[in-house]
């Protein structure tokens, strides 16, 4: 019987963790998938400072790959902070989904173990 009580408590603990993780994931719903980076460039004009190695920039770029196609979006400097936060939210969301999948797998295993233990306990109580 103690085994059942411990399993029940383990299930309750995992369910609390599950609910908390789902709530956290829902907070990350506003997000952008991609990578943010800065680049510098030379214009190629012989009388420009970039010809001596002092390149133009930084230019901020949001990069995204979907369906084998890559896209680049150039950002204004005042957009960079917000876009960085949205990209980080996407990363946290993906990480949280991975945790949620693992937690669901553990929860499923606990329920199966609980079912087996409860069935055995029922047999014992029935004198079988």
Backbone as a chain_set.jsonl record, in Angstrom:
{"seq": "XXXXXXXXXXXXXXXXXXXXXXXXXXXXXXXXXXXXXXXXXXXXXXXXXXXXXXXXXXXXXXXXXXXXXXXXXXXXXXXXXXXXXXXXXXXXXXXXXXXXXXXXXXXXXXXXXXXXXXXXXXXXXXXX", "coords": {"N": [[0.816, -1.193, 0.0], [1.982, 1.217, 0.716], [3.63, 1.651, -1.436], [1.788, 2.384, -3.407], [0.874, 4.816, -2.347], [3.199, 6.334, -2.431], [3.591, 6.358, -5.219], [1.262, 7.725, -5.989], [1.811, 10.22, -4.84], [4.106, 10.916, -6.272], [2.986, 11.14, -8.825], [1.21, 13.276, -8.403], [3.087, 15.307, -7.799], [4.478, 15.463, -10.26], [2.37, 16.28, -11.887], [1.836, 18.839, -10.876], [4.249, 20.073, -11.514], [4.045, 19.826, -14.285], [1.783, 21.445, -14.859], [2.789, 23.939, -14.065], [4.888, 24.237, -15.895], [3.483, 24.308, -18.331], [2.051, 26.7, -17.95], [4.23, 28.484, -17.91], [5.184, 28.141, -20.527], [3.044, 29.168, -21.989], [3.338, 31.834, -21.419], [5.356, 32.544, -23.085], [4.326, 32.959, -25.579], [4.392, 35.045, -27.495], [6.719, 35.359, -29.863], [9.723, 34.988, -31.878], [11.072, 33.017, -34.381], [14.385, 32.271, -35.169], [17.677, 33.677, -35.819], [19.673, 36.239, -34.474], [21.995, 38.558, -35.598], [24.911, 40.659, -36.008], [26.446, 42.494, -38.625], [29.208, 43.669, -40.583], [30.222, 45.7, -43.326], [31.9, 46.331, -46.458], [31.81, 48.941, -48.818], [33.075, 49.17, -51.226], [33.965, 51.421, -52.547], [36.737, 53.252, -53.584], [37.726, 55.562, -52.315], [36.594, 55.524, -49.823], [36.399, 55.097, -46.228], [36.166, 52.439, -45.607], [37.722, 51.119, -47.373], [40.196, 51.156, -46.251], [39.875, 49.372, -44.262], [38.082, 50.047, -42.258], [35.093, 49.181, -41.712], [31.606, 49.543, -42.728], [28.785, 49.769, -40.55], [27.532, 48.622, -37.374], [25.258, 46.369, -39.029], [22.162, 45.089, -38.315], [20.77, 41.887, -38.353], [18.083, 39.673, -38.808], [17.905, 36.327, -39.083], [16.419, 33.556, -40.677], [15.411, 30.224, -41.257], [13.389, 28.226, -43.155], [11.72, 25.467, -44.412], [13.855, 24.84, -46.064], [14.516, 27.216, -47.198], [16.227, 30.262, -46.785], [15.916, 33.321, -45.021], [16.628, 36.789, -44.68], [16.312, 39.55, -42.642], [16.789, 42.892, -42.381], [17.308, 44.972, -39.639], [16.274, 47.926, -37.877], [18.197, 49.902, -35.64], [16.78, 50.529, -33.291], [14.985, 48.448, -33.134], [16.294, 46.189, -32.408], [16.616, 45.347, -29.651], [14.013, 44.506, -28.879], [13.501, 42.493, -30.791], [15.576, 40.734, -30.167], [14.751, 39.866, -27.617], [12.376, 38.527, -28.356], [13.388, 36.475, -29.968], [14.89, 35.114, -28.054], [12.799, 34.285, -26.431], [11.603, 32.4, -28.09], [13.596, 30.447, -28.103], [13.589, 29.706, -25.386], [11.007, 28.688, -25.295], [11.172, 26.446, -27.049], [13.007, 24.909, -25.609], [11.511, 24.508, -23.293], [9.379, 23.021, -24.363], [10.716, 20.675, -24.951], [11.383, 19.841, -22.36], [8.772, 19.481, -21.413], [7.902, 17.347, -22.963], [9.583, 15.271, -22.031], [8.773, 15.228, -19.353], [6.088, 14.476, -19.65], [6.433, 11.897, -20.624], [7.642, 10.667, -18.386], [5.538, 10.954, -16.584], [3.574, 9.396, -17.79], [4.773, 6.876, -17.54], [4.757, 6.641, -14.745], [1.979, 6.532, -14.262], [1.369, 4.106, -15.543], [2.833, 2.34, -13.954], [1.515, 2.793, -11.581], [-1.028, 1.817, -12.234], [-0.467, -0.949, -12.543], [0.437, -1.59, -9.943], [-1.864, -0.934, -8.444], [-3.673, -2.752, -9.456], [-2.496, -5.174, -8.607], [-2.69, -4.77, -5.835], [-5.464, -4.77, -5.588], [-6.03, -7.417, -6.257], [-4.843, -8.671, -4.062], [-6.43, -7.706, -1.965], [-8.824, -8.871, -2.629], [-8.236, -11.417, -2.127], [-7.048, -13.021, -4.006]], "CA": [[0.0, 0.0, 0.0], [2.891, 2.361, 0.766], [4.085, 1.854, -2.804], [0.729, 3.137, -4.085], [0.871, 6.174, -1.8], [4.38, 7.004, -3.006], [3.315, 6.581, -6.634], [0.278, 8.807, -6.069], [2.495, 11.488, -4.548], [4.963, 11.19, -7.43], [2.111, 11.598, -9.911], [0.759, 14.631, -8.048], [4.231, 16.211, -7.952], [4.729, 15.652, -11.697], [1.262, 17.064, -12.443], [2.076, 20.23, -10.471], [5.354, 20.524, -12.369], [3.485, 19.894, -15.641], [0.942, 22.641, -14.926], [3.675, 25.091, -13.977], [5.615, 24.332, -17.162], [2.517, 24.748, -19.349], [1.837, 28.133, -17.701], [5.436, 29.201, -18.343], [5.222, 28.111, -21.99], [2.028, 30.088, -22.493], [3.867, 33.192, -21.268], [6.322, 32.758, -24.166], [3.593, 32.806, -26.845], [4.86, 36.039, -28.453], [8.098, 34.944, -30.111], [10.211, 34.961, -33.262], [12.046, 31.962, -34.648], [15.494, 32.745, -35.988], [18.922, 34.084, -35.165], [19.973, 37.654, -34.616], [23.432, 38.809, -35.613], [25.311, 41.936, -36.603], [27.48, 42.327, -39.647], [29.88, 44.865, -41.078], [30.425, 45.529, -44.763], [32.668, 47.314, -47.221], [31.008, 49.355, -49.966], [33.852, 48.975, -52.441], [34.446, 52.703, -53.086], [38.173, 53.362, -53.298], [38.032, 56.695, -51.427], [35.84, 55.362, -48.579], [37.156, 54.59, -45.076], [36.109, 50.971, -45.562], [38.818, 50.613, -48.202], [41.326, 51.014, -45.329], [39.544, 48.372, -43.242], [37.056, 50.535, -41.328], [33.868, 48.791, -42.416], [30.318, 50.147, -42.38], [27.969, 48.932, -39.68], [26.951, 47.298, -37.593], [23.929, 46.15, -39.574], [21.548, 44.013, -37.531], [20.06, 40.997, -39.256], [17.338, 38.529, -38.294], [18.028, 35.238, -40.046], [15.46, 32.487, -40.426], [15.406, 29.178, -42.279], [12.157, 27.454, -43.1], [11.477, 24.717, -45.639], [15.039, 24.874, -46.908], [14.733, 28.583, -47.672], [16.728, 31.185, -45.783], [15.531, 34.722, -45.18], [17.352, 37.765, -43.876], [15.592, 40.803, -42.468], [17.629, 43.908, -41.766], [16.573, 45.67, -38.588], [16.729, 49.232, -37.42], [18.859, 49.754, -34.34], [15.807, 50.572, -32.203], [14.215, 47.199, -33.135], [17.166, 45.075, -32.024], [16.332, 44.872, -28.294], [12.737, 43.777, -28.875], [13.668, 41.277, -31.591], [16.429, 39.831, -29.384], [13.903, 39.26, -26.588], [11.447, 37.585, -28.994], [14.185, 35.315, -30.383], [15.19, 34.381, -26.816], [11.557, 33.626, -26.01], [11.438, 31.196, -28.913], [14.551, 29.439, -27.605], [13.064, 29.204, -24.11], [9.823, 27.903, -25.623], [11.621, 25.153, -27.582], [13.61, 24.192, -24.479], [10.399, 24.112, -22.431], [8.662, 21.924, -25.028], [11.528, 19.458, -24.77], [11.167, 19.438, -20.964], [7.394, 19.018, -21.292], [7.837, 16.01, -23.559], [10.211, 14.356, -21.079], [7.907, 15.151, -18.176], [4.911, 13.684, -20.03], [6.891, 10.502, -20.713], [7.798, 10.186, -17.007], [4.206, 10.888, -16.007], [2.929, 8.217, -18.385], [5.38, 5.691, -16.906], [4.241, 6.575, -13.371], [0.595, 6.055, -14.323], [1.382, 2.672, -15.864], [3.295, 1.639, -12.752], [0.418, 2.903, -10.618], [-2.068, 0.878, -12.667], [-0.013, -2.304, -12.204], [0.446, -1.732, -8.484], [-3.241, -0.898, -7.961], [-4.273, -4.033, -9.832], [-1.97, -6.181, -7.669], [-3.278, -4.504, -4.514], [-6.853, -5.216, -5.676], [-5.999, -8.87, -6.179], [-4.527, -9.068, -2.674], [-7.6, -7.41, -1.133], [-9.876, -9.832, -2.976], [-7.763, -12.727, -1.719], [-6.716, -13.805, -5.214]], "C": [[0.867, 1.268, 0.0], [3.4, 2.696, -0.626], [3.067, 2.682, -3.588], [0.706, 4.593, -3.629], [2.049, 6.965, -2.37], [4.178, 7.302, -4.488], [2.311, 7.722, -6.823], [0.932, 10.163, -5.831], [3.42, 11.886, -5.697], [4.164, 11.718, -8.606], [1.638, 13.023, -9.629], [1.883, 15.653, -8.24], [4.504, 16.507, -9.424], [3.623, 16.49, -12.348], [1.384, 18.547, -12.089], [3.178, 20.83, -11.331], [4.866, 20.731, -13.806], [2.667, 21.18, -15.815], [1.784, 23.915, -14.914], [4.425, 25.319, -15.297], [4.7, 24.804, -18.284], [2.245, 26.243, -19.184], [3.022, 28.962, -18.189], [5.524, 29.248, -19.876], [4.205, 29.078, -22.594], [2.462, 31.545, -22.362], [4.833, 33.548, -22.406], [5.637, 32.768, -25.537], [3.991, 33.844, -27.883], [6.357, 35.801, -28.665], [8.437, 35.042, -31.591], [11.242, 33.848, -33.362], [13.149, 32.536, -35.532], [16.719, 33.051, -35.157], [19.154, 35.56, -35.459], [21.485, 37.821, -34.61], [23.705, 40.179, -36.203], [26.414, 41.655, -37.616], [28.028, 43.692, -40.024], [30.19, 44.627, -42.544], [31.306, 46.636, -45.327], [31.863, 47.652, -48.468], [31.76, 49.204, -51.284], [34.351, 50.262, -53.068], [35.898, 52.898, -52.662], [38.509, 54.495, -52.335], [37.291, 56.631, -50.096], [36.753, 54.803, -47.478], [37.166, 53.065, -45.032], [37.201, 50.354, -46.447], [40.082, 50.428, -47.362], [41.003, 50.069, -44.171], [38.494, 48.797, -42.236], [35.687, 50.333, -41.973], [32.632, 49.522, -41.902], [29.547, 49.195, -41.47], [28.093, 49.355, -38.246], [25.568, 47.375, -38.24], [23.364, 44.942, -38.831], [20.626, 43.202, -38.435], [19.357, 39.895, -38.461], [17.357, 37.488, -39.398], [17.052, 34.136, -39.658], [15.535, 31.495, -41.574], [14.151, 28.349, -42.08], [11.946, 26.77, -44.44], [12.637, 24.77, -46.605], [15.371, 26.254, -47.455], [15.222, 29.458, -46.521], [16.261, 32.596, -46.069], [16.373, 35.578, -44.244], [16.526, 39.038, -43.834], [16.531, 41.765, -41.755], [16.771, 44.733, -40.815], [17.146, 47.053, -38.346], [17.289, 49.047, -36.021], [17.863, 49.751, -33.18], [14.926, 49.325, -32.142], [14.992, 46.034, -32.517], [16.832, 44.512, -30.648], [15.068, 44.025, -28.24], [12.856, 42.46, -29.633], [14.532, 40.27, -30.837], [15.616, 39.119, -28.307], [12.965, 38.229, -27.199], [12.165, 36.33, -29.49], [14.523, 34.466, -29.156], [13.952, 33.67, -26.278], [11.337, 32.345, -26.802], [12.371, 30.084, -28.43], [14.079, 28.851, -26.281], [11.849, 28.309, -24.35], [10.216, 26.52, -26.12], [12.221, 24.287, -26.476], [12.515, 23.676, -23.542], [9.579, 22.982, -23.039], [9.4, 20.608, -24.86], [11.358, 18.922, -23.345], [9.776, 18.861, -20.781], [7.246, 17.617, -21.859], [8.43, 14.969, -22.602], [9.354, 14.15, -19.84], [6.674, 14.304, -18.476], [5.265, 12.202, -20.126], [7.032, 9.909, -19.316], [6.433, 10.021, -16.331], [3.451, 9.661, -16.519], [3.464, 6.944, -17.728], [4.876, 5.531, -15.459], [2.803, 6.06, -13.346], [0.528, 4.565, -14.648], [1.813, 1.852, -14.649], [2.2, 1.658, -11.682], [-0.687, 1.905, -10.956], [-1.699, -0.556, -12.288], [-0.07, -2.542, -10.704], [-0.965, -1.768, -7.92], [-3.949, -2.205, -8.284], [-3.814, -5.136, -8.895], [-2.566, -6.006, -6.28], [-4.733, -4.964, -4.48], [-6.952, -6.716, -5.598], [-5.784, -9.33, -4.749], [-5.749, -8.849, -1.77], [-8.725, -8.405, -1.397], [-9.471, -11.243, -2.6], [-7.408, -13.611, -2.897], [-5.222, -14.026, -5.283]], "O": [[0.524, 2.263, -0.638], [3.582, 3.864, -0.967], [3.443, 3.577, -4.345], [0.538, 5.499, -4.445], [1.902, 8.128, -2.745], [4.551, 8.375, -4.962], [2.481, 8.573, -7.696], [0.645, 11.133, -6.532], [3.505, 13.062, -6.05], [4.602, 12.633, -9.303], [1.664, 13.877, -10.515], [1.656, 16.735, -8.78], [4.734, 17.656, -9.799], [3.886, 17.301, -13.236], [1.071, 19.411, -12.909], [3.058, 21.955, -11.817], [5.239, 21.706, -14.458], [2.838, 21.908, -16.793], [1.518, 24.852, -15.667], [4.572, 26.454, -15.75], [5.109, 25.622, -19.108], [2.211, 26.976, -20.172], [2.842, 30.013, -18.804], [5.896, 30.272, -20.449], [4.485, 29.73, -23.6], [1.998, 32.398, -23.119], [5.094, 34.726, -22.654], [6.308, 32.602, -26.555], [3.933, 33.544, -29.075], [7.161, 36.014, -27.758], [7.555, 35.164, -32.441], [12.157, 33.747, -32.545], [12.871, 33.208, -36.525], [16.794, 32.736, -33.97], [18.866, 36.051, -36.551], [22.175, 37.298, -33.735], [22.831, 40.784, -36.823], [27.197, 40.715, -37.478], [27.392, 44.723, -39.809], [30.397, 43.489, -42.963], [31.434, 47.717, -44.753], [31.298, 46.764, -49.105], [31.141, 49.118, -52.344], [35.101, 50.207, -54.043], [36.233, 52.72, -51.491], [39.493, 54.396, -51.602], [37.347, 57.581, -49.316], [37.745, 54.129, -47.758], [38.086, 52.469, -44.473], [37.555, 49.188, -46.273], [40.948, 49.629, -47.721], [41.769, 49.976, -43.212], [38.055, 47.977, -41.43], [35.189, 51.203, -42.688], [32.618, 50.047, -40.789], [29.644, 47.975, -41.602], [28.717, 50.375, -37.952], [24.815, 48.325, -38.023], [24.015, 43.902, -38.734], [19.816, 43.753, -39.18], [19.941, 39.274, -37.572], [16.885, 37.734, -40.508], [16.877, 33.822, -38.481], [15.703, 31.884, -42.73], [13.885, 27.839, -40.991], [11.988, 27.419, -45.486], [12.444, 24.749, -47.82], [16.401, 26.434, -48.105], [14.686, 29.395, -45.414], [16.215, 33.02, -47.223], [16.773, 35.144, -43.163], [16.094, 39.543, -44.87], [17.009, 41.481, -40.656], [15.657, 45.137, -41.148], [18.327, 47.315, -38.575], [16.89, 48.13, -35.302], [18.072, 49.049, -32.191], [14.181, 49.161, -31.176], [14.406, 45.016, -32.149], [16.772, 43.292, -30.495], [15.053, 42.956, -27.629], [12.369, 41.428, -29.172], [14.249, 39.072, -30.867], [15.767, 37.915, -28.104], [12.773, 37.159, -26.622], [11.603, 35.237, -29.437], [14.451, 33.238, -29.212], [14.053, 32.572, -25.731], [10.931, 31.326, -26.244], [11.976, 28.92, -28.36], [14.156, 27.641, -26.074], [11.685, 27.288, -23.682], [9.658, 25.521, -25.665], [11.974, 23.083, -26.416], [12.584, 22.546, -23.057], [9.13, 22.085, -22.325], [8.788, 19.56, -24.653], [11.208, 17.718, -23.138], [9.605, 17.866, -20.076], [6.536, 16.788, -21.289], [7.84, 13.91, -22.391], [9.226, 13.032, -19.339], [6.26, 13.499, -17.641], [4.465, 11.348, -19.744], [6.599, 8.782, -19.074], [6.21, 9.06, -15.596], [2.772, 8.977, -15.754], [2.695, 6.04, -17.399], [4.603, 4.417, -15.013], [2.453, 5.24, -12.497], [-0.293, 3.845, -14.079], [1.234, 0.807, -14.354], [1.986, 0.674, -10.975], [-1.216, 1.23, -10.072], [-2.536, -1.293, -11.769], [-0.567, -3.572, -10.249], [-1.244, -2.549, -7.01], [-4.733, -2.708, -7.48], [-4.622, -5.942, -8.435], [-2.909, -6.988, -5.622], [-5.193, -5.49, -3.466], [-7.853, -7.248, -4.948], [-6.446, -10.253, -4.274], [-6.065, -9.685, -0.923], [-9.489, -8.741, -0.492], [-10.267, -12.173, -2.734], [-7.465, -14.836, -2.788], [-4.734, -14.661, -6.218]]}, "num_chains": 1, "name": "protein.A"}
